[in-house]
Amino acid sequence: MTDNNVIVFKDNELELEVNVAPEEDTVWLTQAQMVKLFQSSKANISEHIKNIYDSGELYKEETVRNFRTVRIEGKKEVKRNLDYYNLDMIISVGYRVNSKRGIRFRKWATNILKQYVMDGVAVNEKKLAALNKTIDIQSHIIASINSIESDEVLRVVQEYSRSLELLDAYDHQCVAVPDGNECIYKLQEAECVSFIRRMDFIRTSDIFGQEKEAGKLQGILSAVYQSVFGKDAYPTLEDKAAHLLYFLIKDHPFNDGCKRIAAGLFLYFLDKNKLLYKNNKKIISDSALVAITLMIAESRPEEKEIMIQVVINFLHW
């Protein structure tokens, strides 16, 4: 590991020499540095890394590099081969230790990579955008929901990054768009209203599920099932499900409960179309759905296509 791009990360009393690799859009830390960063133990960090690899969340060949490192020990210059872990691993470990310092480090790393972009170093801007979204999502979720499963949040973030790459591949016709499934059940407004009235939340709020304007819900359903030149605008079941979730969140059709209703009707729609379960297991976990719902709610209008692709990715698993 050369020290050409070594930059010091400072956080109160902590100082870490971080190896930045702008050409790979990442930074590298050793296990010992992660122990310091997350104020944890070597055994704890080692266990997290092992579990991450064992679960298939990340792959060793993609996230670890062995570099010869020069260190001064006493008066001697010592060369050692050390394993360095990239930002994907650092983020994944950070989720597990739930470290506020970890969030600050990710923000710092992002700013460093941005600076390299501004200075003309070639960094993949789409991956940088995904990293920014990672920080936004994790910061929001950690601040608001403590019970959500961290590995599911990370999976959603990874699907966001994957969606960016897939959309680019589709645009350049490098990858064929998946065929998807046929929609066999059409939602009606009356059954949606009935479903909302059966939700537990309606007992805790007088305005839960009340339409802001008459016809808003029907307008969303019509948009999901609309046709263009005699063909469905959203031809597959996955397309329709993703747009249903997106429209129910972003169009704010109700005075209260838009995200909860959107998630509930999304699952109901999948169930009616025989897609909610695969091999007796839910195709999307509750934690992943919460994270996706929050991601869509926090997204900008120009990110719509990416949000839709994230949802579709999960439904194709």
Secondary structure as GFF3:
##gff-version 3
##sequence-region A 1 317
A	DSSP	beta_strand	6	11	.	.	.	ID=ss1
A	DSSP	beta_strand	14	21	.	.	.	ID=ss2
A	DSSP	three_ten_helix	22	24	.	.	.	ID=ss3
A	DSSP	beta_strand	26	30	.	.	.	ID=ss4
A	DSSP	alpha_helix	31	37	.	.	.	ID=ss5
A	DSSP	alpha_helix	42	54	.	.	.	ID=ss6
A	DSSP	alpha_helix	60	63	.	.	.	ID=ss7
A	DSSP	beta_strand	64	73	.	.	.	ID=ss8
A	DSSP	beta_strand	76	85	.	.	.	ID=ss9
A	DSSP	alpha_helix	87	97	.	.	.	ID=ss10
A	DSSP	alpha_helix	100	118	.	.	.	ID=ss11
A	DSSP	alpha_helix	125	144	.	.	.	ID=ss12
A	DSSP	alpha_helix	150	171	.	.	.	ID=ss13
A	DSSP	alpha_helix	189	197	.	.	.	ID=ss14
A	DSSP	three_ten_helix	200	203	.	.	.	ID=ss15
A	DSSP	alpha_helix	216	224	.	.	.	ID=ss16
A	DSSP	beta_strand	227	228	.	.	.	ID=ss17
A	DSSP	beta_strand	231	232	.	.	.	ID=ss18
A	DSSP	alpha_helix	237	250	.	.	.	ID=ss19
A	DSSP	alpha_helix	258	272	.	.	.	ID=ss20
A	DSSP	beta_strand	277	278	.	.	.	ID=ss21
A	DSSP	beta_strand	281	282	.	.	.	ID=ss22
A	DSSP	alpha_helix	286	298	.	.	.	ID=ss23
A	DSSP	three_ten_helix	301	303	.	.	.	ID=ss24
A	DSSP	alpha_helix	304	315	.	.	.	ID=ss25
###
